[in-house]
Amino acid sequence: MRSVPAVFRPSSAFLRTGAVAAGVAGLALLAGAPARAAAAADDSLLSHIPPAIRGACTPTGKPDLPAAAVAAATCKSAAGFPVLYEQFPDKDAMQKQWEADLNPYSFGYDACNASTPLNGKQSYQVGQKPVGVMSCYKDAQDGSTYVEWINNDLSILSLAKTTSGDSSSYTQLLQWWRTAGPLPSDTSAATSVPATG
């Protein structure tokens, strides 16, 4: 498992206050043009996160980003799942990071669902349009189950994990994933998995 921002790891990190966010925004104003560019990248990324989740997101600073990422946000779903969204400048940079993330794992299944054993990969779509690939795997180090997915149209890599290792938590994560986006800016289309067969 790659190193992810500290706020993605411990659940207590999601208890940030508006004062902290306001302080970060104030520092960004003082930093000038680079900070404005970073803020614009954060705003762009946040616009692709579904409104139901967006309010529980915090932009992640550059030191915690993968080298090629231009923005990231850590979020907590209403169901309690920690989620990380990362924006890349293009599909190739995103794909390289995704491949690096999945490199330690073996994938023997072509689906991610509650009745399929972990570790799997499958295509998914938004509306009726194929847009990316999702993977599901169990991390041997922390015992958590992860769903990691890429959106090729938006160059966004996303990662969510269960808060416990039990199968019902994984089933809930998969159910929640269908509403997790990312989506074209300010739309409400749900993600869906094409029927396999």
N, C-alpha and C positions, 0 to 999 in steps of 0.2 A: 504494500500500500504506500503510495507516495505521501509525502508530507503535505498536508492540507492546512489552511489557515487555522490558527489556534481556536478561533471562535467556532469552527466546525466540529472540533473534538469534544470539549466538555459542554454538557447541556447548560451549565450555569452561565456560560458566556453569552447565552441568548437573552440574558436579563439586562441588557444595556438600556440606558435611559435616553430620553430625548435630549437631555443636557449634554451627554457625551457626543451624540450625533451633531448637535448644534456647535459644540466646540470644534469638532473635526471640520465642519463646514466653514467656521470662522478661520481656522488655520489655512484652509484651502484658498480663501480669498486673499490672505496675506502672501501666499506663495507665488502668486502671479500666473503667467500664461501656462506653465506646466500643470498647475493645479486646476486651472479652468479646463484644460484639455482632459484631464483625468475626470473631473466632475461631469463633463459632457459625455465621456465614455460610460461613466456610472449611470447617468440618466438614461442613456440609450439602452443599456442592459436592463435596467429596471423597467423600462417600457415593455419589455418582452416577457416579464414575469407576470403571471395572472394576477389580477387585482386582489383576489382572495388571499394571496400569499404576500404580495408586494409590501403591505404595511408592516410585516414582520421580517423585513430584510434590512441588512446593514451593508453598505459598500465596504469592500475589503481593500485595505491599502496595498500599494505596490510591493512592499517587502514580502507580503504573503502570497503574491501571485506567481504562477508559473512564468518563466522568463518570457514566453511568447504571448501571454494573455495581456489584454489592454484594460480589462475591468473584471471585477468579480463581486458577487454579493452572497452573503450567507443569510439564510432564512430559516424560519421554523414554521412548519406547516401547522394548521389547526389540529391535526392529529398528533403533533408532537415530534414529527420527523425532522432532523436537521437536514438542510438542503444547501448545496453550493452550486451557484451558476457562474460560469466563467465565459467571458466574451473574448474571442480571438480575432485577429485582423482578417483572417481568411480561413477557408475550409482546410487547406493543407496544414496550417499551424495547429488547428484544432485536432485534426486527425492524428498528427504526430503525438500530441499530448495524450489523446485517448489510447493510442496503441501503447505508449509508455506506461500508462496507468494499468492496462490490462495484461501487460507482459508477464507479470508473476503468476498469472492464473491460467489454468487449462479450461477450455470450453468444449464440453462434450454434447451439448444439447442445442437445438435450434429454436428454443422457446424459453420464455420467462413467464411462468404462471404457477399458481399455487400447487398444481398437481405434477409439475415437472421438477425433477431434482435440479438443484443449483449445479452448476455454472452453465448458463446459457446466453445466447445472443439471438436477437431477431430484429427484423425491420419493423418500423412503425410509421404511422401516418397522422397528419393533422387534417381533419375533414376527410376528404378522399385522396389527398395528395401524399405520396411517400416523401418523408423528409429526413429520416435518420435511422439509426440503429440503437437499440438498447441492449445492455448486458446486465446480468444478475449474477452475483457471486458472494461467497462467504469468505470473509477475511480470517485467516488462521490466527493472526496476531491478536485481534480484539474480539473475535467471535461474532461480530456484527454482520448482518446481511446488507449488501449494497445493491442499489440499482444505479447504473451509470448510463447516460444516454447522450447522444450527439444530435444536433439539428444542423444538417448540412446547409440549409438555406440561410440560416442566421449565424452560422459559425459559433454556436454556443454549446459548450459541454456542461452537463449537469450531473450532479452526484447527490444521492440521498441514501440514508442508512436507517436501519431499524434501531430502535432504542433498547431492544432486547433480542436475544437469539432465538426466541420461540417462533414456531411456524405461523401462529395467528398474527404476530406482528408483521411478518413478511407478507402475509395475505393482505393485511391492511395497507402496507406500503405499496403493494402493486395496485390496489384499488385507488389509493390516493394519487399514484403516479399518472393516472389517466387525466387528471386535471392540473398537472404540474407545469405544463408548458415546457420550454419557452414557446411563445406564440408570436405571430406577426403583431406588431405594436397594437396594444389595446383592442384585442379581439377576445372572443370567449369560446372559440372552437376547442373542443377536447381532443386530446391525443387518443389514438386507438391503435390496436394491434391488428394487422390483417389476419384473417383466418389462415391457419397453417394446414397443410394438408395434402 
